[in-house]
Amino acid sequence: MTIEAIKDEIEHLSPEGKAALAAWIVEQDLTSWDEQMSADFSPGGAGMALLEAVDAEFRDGRVRPMEEVLADLGLHVEDETTSPNA
């Protein structure tokens, strides 16, 4: 079946059918994303070098609290407890 044939069939679905299909597609996408992230950040995965670099920065004391970094940049982040929208 071609993509065009699938599109044609989708056009004939009821609104409820389209909603169910959309929900299924989102679930498939989320599952695929989760599987890829799990593979990337498992031993030997593509993301392991990044994790190892971040771990080394923590071990070597090269990581500072975000509040300090933002203060150095002249920025201030409101704490959730002091925010007027909290």
DSSP file (Angstrom, degrees, kcal/mol; ACC not computed):
  #  RESIDUE AA STRUCTURE BP1 BP2  ACC     N-H-->O    O-->H-N    N-H-->O    O-->H-N    TCO  KAPPA ALPHA  PHI   PSI    X-CA   Y-CA   Z-CA
    1    1 A M              0   0    0      0, 0.0     2,-0.1     0, 0.0     3,-0.0   0.000 360.0 360.0 360.0 136.8    0.0    0.0    0.0
    2    2 A T     >  -     0   0    0      1,-0.1     4,-2.1     4,-0.0     5,-0.1  -0.439 360.0-113.6 -87.6 163.2    1.3    3.4   -0.9
    3    3 A I  H  > S+     0   0    0      1,-0.2     4,-2.8     2,-0.2     5,-0.2   0.894 119.3  55.0 -60.3 -40.6    1.4    6.5    1.3
    4    4 A E  H  > S+     0   0    0      1,-0.2     4,-2.3     2,-0.2    -1,-0.2   0.900 107.2  49.3 -61.4 -40.5   -1.1    8.1   -1.1
    5    5 A A  H  > S+     0   0    0      2,-0.2     4,-2.1     1,-0.2    -1,-0.2   0.890 111.4  49.4 -65.8 -39.1   -3.5    5.2   -0.7
    6    6 A I  H  X S+     0   0    0     -4,-2.1     4,-2.5     2,-0.2    -2,-0.2   0.926 110.3  50.4 -64.8 -44.6   -3.2    5.4    3.1
    7    7 A K  H  X S+     0   0    0     -4,-2.8     4,-2.1     1,-0.2    -2,-0.2   0.911 109.4  51.8 -58.7 -42.7   -3.8    9.2    3.0
    8    8 A D  H  X S+     0   0    0     -4,-2.3     4,-0.7     1,-0.2    -1,-0.2   0.916 110.3  48.0 -61.8 -43.2   -6.9    8.5    0.9
    9    9 A E  H >< S+     0   0    0     -4,-2.1     3,-0.9     1,-0.2     4,-0.3   0.897 108.7  54.2 -64.4 -40.0   -8.2    6.0    3.4
   10   10 A I  H >< S+     0   0    0     -4,-2.5     3,-1.7     1,-0.3    -1,-0.2   0.884 100.4  60.7 -62.2 -38.5   -7.6    8.4    6.3
   11   11 A E  H 3< S+     0   0    0     -4,-2.1    -1,-0.3     1,-0.3    -2,-0.2   0.766 103.3  52.4 -59.8 -24.5   -9.7   11.0    4.6
   12   12 A H  T << S+     0   0    0     -3,-0.9    -1,-0.3    -4,-0.7    -2,-0.2   0.452  87.2 107.2 -92.6  -1.1  -12.6    8.7    4.7
   13   13 A L  S <  S-     0   0    0     -3,-1.7    -3,-0.0    -4,-0.3     0, 0.0  -0.404  75.5-110.4 -73.7 153.6  -12.3    8.0    8.4
   14   14 A S     >  -     0   0    0      1,-0.1     4,-2.7    -2,-0.1     5,-0.2  -0.336  35.5-102.5 -70.8 163.9  -14.8    9.5   10.9
   15   15 A P  H  > S+     0   0    0      0, 0.0     4,-2.2     0, 0.0     5,-0.1   0.889 126.8  50.8 -55.7 -38.1  -13.6   12.2   13.2
   16   16 A E  H  > S+     0   0    0      2,-0.2     4,-2.4     1,-0.2     5,-0.2   0.896 109.6  49.9 -66.6 -39.4  -13.4    9.6   16.0
   17   17 A G  H  > S+     0   0    0      2,-0.2     4,-2.4     1,-0.2    -1,-0.2   0.896 110.5  49.7 -65.0 -40.7  -11.4    7.3   13.7
   18   18 A K  H  X S+     0   0    0     -4,-2.7     4,-2.8     2,-0.2    -2,-0.2   0.899 110.9  50.0 -64.4 -40.3   -9.0   10.0   12.9
   19   19 A A  H  X S+     0   0    0     -4,-2.2     4,-2.5    -5,-0.2    -2,-0.2   0.916 111.4  48.2 -64.4 -42.5   -8.6   10.9   16.6
   20   20 A A  H  X S+     0   0    0     -4,-2.4     4,-2.2     2,-0.2    -2,-0.2   0.907 112.9  48.4 -64.2 -41.4   -7.9    7.2   17.4
   21   21 A L  H  X S+     0   0    0     -4,-2.4     4,-2.6     2,-0.2    -2,-0.2   0.919 111.0  50.2 -64.2 -43.6   -5.4    7.0   14.5
   22   22 A A  H  X S+     0   0    0     -4,-2.8     4,-2.5     1,-0.2    -2,-0.2   0.914 110.6  49.6 -61.2 -42.7   -3.7   10.2   15.6
   23   23 A A  H  X S+     0   0    0     -4,-2.5     4,-2.3     1,-0.2    -1,-0.2   0.901 111.4  49.5 -62.8 -40.6   -3.4    8.8   19.2
   24   24 A W  H  X S+     0   0    0     -4,-2.2     4,-2.5     2,-0.2    -2,-0.2   0.910 110.5  49.9 -64.9 -42.4   -2.0    5.6   17.9
   25   25 A I  H  X S+     0   0    0     -4,-2.6     4,-2.5     2,-0.2    -2,-0.2   0.915 110.5  49.9 -63.5 -42.7    0.6    7.4   15.8
   26   26 A V  H  X S+     0   0    0     -4,-2.5     4,-2.8     2,-0.2     5,-0.2   0.927 110.9  49.6 -60.8 -44.5    1.6    9.5   18.8
   27   27 A E  H  X S+     0   0    0     -4,-2.3     4,-2.5     1,-0.2    -2,-0.2   0.907 110.8  49.7 -61.8 -42.0    2.0    6.4   20.9
   28   28 A Q  H  X S+     0   0    0     -4,-2.5     4,-2.4     2,-0.2    -1,-0.2   0.914 112.0  48.4 -61.6 -42.8    4.1    4.7   18.2
   29   29 A D  H  X S+     0   0    0     -4,-2.5     4,-2.5     2,-0.2    -2,-0.2   0.916 112.1  48.2 -64.5 -44.4    6.3    7.8   18.0
   30   30 A L  H  X S+     0   0    0     -4,-2.8     4,-2.7     2,-0.2    -2,-0.2   0.904 112.0  49.5 -64.1 -41.0    6.8    8.0   21.7
   31   31 A T  H  X S+     0   0    0     -4,-2.5     4,-2.4    -5,-0.2    -1,-0.2   0.919 111.6  48.7 -63.4 -43.2    7.6    4.3   22.0
   32   32 A S  H  X S+     0   0    0     -4,-2.4     4,-2.3     2,-0.2    -2,-0.2   0.912 111.7  49.7 -62.4 -43.1   10.2    4.7   19.2
   33   33 A W  H  X S+     0   0    0     -4,-2.5     4,-2.8     2,-0.2     5,-0.2   0.935 111.0  49.4 -60.9 -47.7   11.7    7.8   20.9
   34   34 A D  H  X S+     0   0    0     -4,-2.7     4,-2.5     1,-0.2    -2,-0.2   0.912 111.4  49.1 -59.4 -43.5   12.0    5.9   24.2
   35   35 A E  H  X S+     0   0    0     -4,-2.4     4,-2.2     2,-0.2    -1,-0.2   0.901 112.2  48.1 -63.4 -41.2   13.6    2.9   22.5
   36   36 A Q  H  X S+     0   0    0     -4,-2.3     4,-2.8     2,-0.2    -2,-0.2   0.921 112.5  48.1 -66.7 -44.1   16.1    5.2   20.7
   37   37 A M  H  X S+     0   0    0     -4,-2.8     4,-2.1     2,-0.2    -2,-0.2   0.914 111.7  50.5 -62.6 -42.6   17.0    7.1   23.9
   38   38 A S  H  < S+     0   0    0     -4,-2.5    -1,-0.2    -5,-0.2    -2,-0.2   0.916 113.4  45.3 -61.2 -43.8   17.4    3.8   25.8
   39   39 A A  H >< S+     0   0    0     -4,-2.2     3,-1.1     1,-0.2    -2,-0.2   0.909 112.4  51.4 -66.3 -41.9   19.7    2.5   23.1
   40   40 A D  H 3< S+     0   0    0     -4,-2.8     7,-2.3     1,-0.2     8,-0.6   0.848 115.4  40.8 -65.1 -34.2   21.7    5.7   22.8
   41   41 A F  T 3< S+     0   0    0     -4,-2.1    -1,-0.2    -5,-0.2    -2,-0.2   0.105  94.8  97.1-108.2  23.0   22.3    5.9   26.6
   42   42 A S  S X  S-     0   0    0     -3,-1.1     3,-3.1     1,-0.1     6,-0.2  -0.679  97.7 -66.1 -96.6 160.8   23.0    2.2   27.2
   43   43 A P  T 3  S+     0   0    0      0, 0.0    -1,-0.1     0, 0.0     3,-0.1  -0.230 128.6  15.1 -49.9 128.8   26.6    0.9   27.3
   44   44 A G  T 3  S+     0   0    0      1,-0.3    -3,-0.1    -4,-0.1    -4,-0.0   0.363  98.9 134.7  86.7  -4.6   28.1    1.3   23.9
   45   45 A G  S X  S-     0   0    0     -3,-3.1     3,-1.4    -7,-0.1     4,-0.4  -0.247  71.5-105.2 -76.6 166.5   25.3    3.7   22.7
   46   46 A A  T 3  S+     0   0    0      1,-0.3     3,-0.4     2,-0.1     4,-0.3   0.754 117.6  51.6 -62.7 -26.6   25.8    6.9   20.9
   47   47 A G  T 3> S+     0   0    0     -7,-2.3     4,-2.0     1,-0.2    -1,-0.3   0.488  82.1  90.6 -91.1  -2.8   25.1    9.1   23.9
   48   48 A M  H <> S+     0   0    0     -3,-1.4     4,-2.7    -8,-0.6     5,-0.2   0.861  81.7  56.8 -64.2 -35.6   27.6    7.4   26.3
   49   49 A A  H  > S+     0   0    0     -4,-0.4     4,-2.1    -3,-0.4    -1,-0.2   0.906 107.8  49.4 -62.1 -39.9   30.4    9.7   25.4
   50   50 A L  H  > S+     0   0    0     -4,-0.3     4,-2.4    -3,-0.2    -2,-0.2   0.936 111.3  48.2 -63.4 -47.1   28.3   12.7   26.4
   51   51 A L  H  X S+     0   0    0     -4,-2.0     4,-2.7     1,-0.2    -2,-0.2   0.903 111.6  50.3 -60.7 -41.2   27.3   11.0   29.7
   52   52 A E  H  X S+     0   0    0     -4,-2.7     4,-2.1     2,-0.2    -1,-0.2   0.888 110.2  50.1 -65.1 -38.6   30.9   10.2   30.5
   53   53 A A  H  X S+     0   0    0     -4,-2.1     4,-1.9     2,-0.2    -2,-0.2   0.907 112.3  47.0 -66.1 -41.7   32.0   13.8   29.7
   54   54 A V  H  X S+     0   0    0     -4,-2.4     4,-2.1     2,-0.2    -2,-0.2   0.920 111.1  51.5 -66.1 -43.5   29.3   15.2   32.1
   55   55 A D  H  X S+     0   0    0     -4,-2.7     4,-2.7     1,-0.2    -2,-0.2   0.905 109.1  51.4 -58.6 -41.7   30.3   12.7   34.8
   56   56 A A  H  X S+     0   0    0     -4,-2.1     4,-2.5     1,-0.2    -1,-0.2   0.893 107.4  52.6 -63.9 -40.1   33.9   13.8   34.5
   57   57 A E  H  <>S+     0   0    0     -4,-1.9     5,-2.6     2,-0.2     6,-0.5   0.903 111.6  46.2 -63.4 -40.4   32.9   17.4   34.8
   58   58 A F  H ><5S+     0   0    0     -4,-2.1     3,-1.3     3,-0.2    -2,-0.2   0.943 113.2  49.1 -64.5 -47.4   31.0   16.7   38.0
   59   59 A R  H 3<5S+     0   0    0     -4,-2.7    -2,-0.2     1,-0.3    -1,-0.2   0.877 112.5  48.2 -59.5 -38.8   33.9   14.5   39.4
   60   60 A D  T 3<5S-     0   0    0     -4,-2.5    -1,-0.3    -5,-0.2    -2,-0.2   0.419 113.3-116.9 -85.6   1.5   36.4   17.3   38.6
   61   61 A G  T < 5S+     0   0    0     -3,-1.3    -3,-0.2    -4,-0.3    -2,-0.1   0.754  75.3 130.6  72.1  24.1   34.3   20.0   40.2
   62   62 A R      < +     0   0    0     -5,-2.6     2,-0.5    -6,-0.2    -4,-0.2   0.303  46.4  91.1 -92.2   9.7   33.9   21.9   36.9
   63   63 A V        -     0   0    0     -6,-0.5     3,-0.0    -5,-0.2    -9,-0.0  -0.904  56.7-168.3-109.8 132.1   30.1   22.2   37.4
   64   64 A R        -     0   0    0     -2,-0.5     5,-0.1     1,-0.1    -2,-0.0  -0.845  34.8 -90.8-114.8 152.9   28.5   25.2   39.1
   65   65 A P    >>  -     0   0    0      0, 0.0     4,-1.6     0, 0.0     3,-0.9  -0.333  36.2-121.7 -59.1 143.2   25.0   25.6   40.3
   66   66 A M  H 3> S+     0   0    0      1,-0.3     4,-2.9     2,-0.2     5,-0.3   0.846 110.6  62.5 -57.6 -36.2   22.8   27.2   37.6
   67   67 A E  H 3> S+     0   0    0      1,-0.2     4,-2.2     2,-0.2    -1,-0.3   0.887 104.1  48.6 -58.5 -38.8   22.0   30.1   39.9
   68   68 A E  H <> S+     0   0    0     -3,-0.9     4,-2.4     2,-0.2    -1,-0.2   0.920 111.6  48.5 -66.2 -44.2   25.6   31.1   40.0
   69   69 A V  H  X S+     0   0    0     -4,-1.6     4,-1.2     1,-0.2    -2,-0.2   0.932 113.5  46.8 -62.5 -45.9   26.0   30.9   36.2
   70   70 A L  H  <>S+     0   0    0     -4,-2.9     5,-3.2     1,-0.2     3,-0.3   0.893 110.3  53.0 -64.4 -39.6   22.9   33.0   35.7
   71   71 A A  H ><5S+     0   0    0     -4,-2.2     3,-1.7    -5,-0.3    -1,-0.2   0.905 105.5  54.5 -62.3 -40.6   24.0   35.5   38.3
   72   72 A D  H 3<5S+     0   0    0     -4,-2.4    -1,-0.2     1,-0.3    -2,-0.2   0.808 108.6  49.8 -61.0 -28.6   27.3   35.9   36.5
   73   73 A L  T 3<5S-     0   0    0     -4,-1.2    -1,-0.3    -3,-0.3    -2,-0.2   0.414 121.8-109.6 -89.2   1.2   25.3   36.7   33.4
   74   74 A G  T < 5S+     0   0    0     -3,-1.7     2,-0.3     1,-0.3    -3,-0.2   0.703  77.2 130.2  78.7  19.7   23.3   39.3   35.2
   75   75 A L      < -     0   0    0     -5,-3.2     2,-0.4    -6,-0.2    -1,-0.3  -0.776  41.5-159.2-107.7 152.3   20.2   37.1   35.2
   76   76 A H        -     0   0    0     -2,-0.3     2,-0.5    -3,-0.1    -9,-0.0  -0.998   3.5-156.0-131.3 131.3   17.9   36.2   38.0
   77   77 A V        -     0   0    0     -2,-0.4     2,-0.2   -10,-0.1    -6,-0.0  -0.922  22.8-125.8-107.5 127.1   15.5   33.3   38.1
   78   78 A E        -     0   0    0     -2,-0.5     2,-0.2     1,-0.1     5,-0.1  -0.492  21.9-122.2 -72.0 137.0   12.6   33.6   40.4
   79   79 A D    >>  -     0   0    0     -2,-0.2     3,-1.5     1,-0.1     4,-1.2  -0.535  22.9-118.8 -72.4 143.3   12.2   30.7   42.8
   80   80 A E  T 34 S+     0   0    0      1,-0.3     3,-0.2     2,-0.2    -1,-0.1   0.815 113.4  55.8 -56.8 -31.4    8.8   29.0   42.5
   81   81 A T  T 34 S+     0   0    0      1,-0.2    -1,-0.3     3,-0.0    -3,-0.0   0.718 113.5  39.4 -77.0 -19.3    7.9   30.0   46.1
   82   82 A T  T <4 S+     0   0    0     -3,-1.5    -1,-0.2     3,-0.0    -2,-0.2   0.491  88.6 111.0-105.4  -5.2    8.5   33.7   45.4
   83   83 A S  S >< S-     0   0    0     -4,-1.2     3,-1.7    -3,-0.2    -3,-0.0  -0.471  70.1-134.2 -70.2 137.5    7.0   33.9   42.0
   84   84 A P  T 3  S+     0   0    0      0, 0.0    -1,-0.1     0, 0.0    -4,-0.0   0.718 106.5  54.5 -65.1 -18.3    3.7   35.9   41.8
   85   85 A N  T 3         0   0    0      1,-0.2    -2,-0.1    -5,-0.0    -5,-0.1   0.417 360.0 360.0 -93.1   2.0    2.2   33.1   39.7
   86   86 A A    <         0   0    0     -3,-1.7    -1,-0.2    -6,-0.1    -3,-0.0   0.499 360.0 360.0 -75.4 360.0    3.0   30.3   42.2
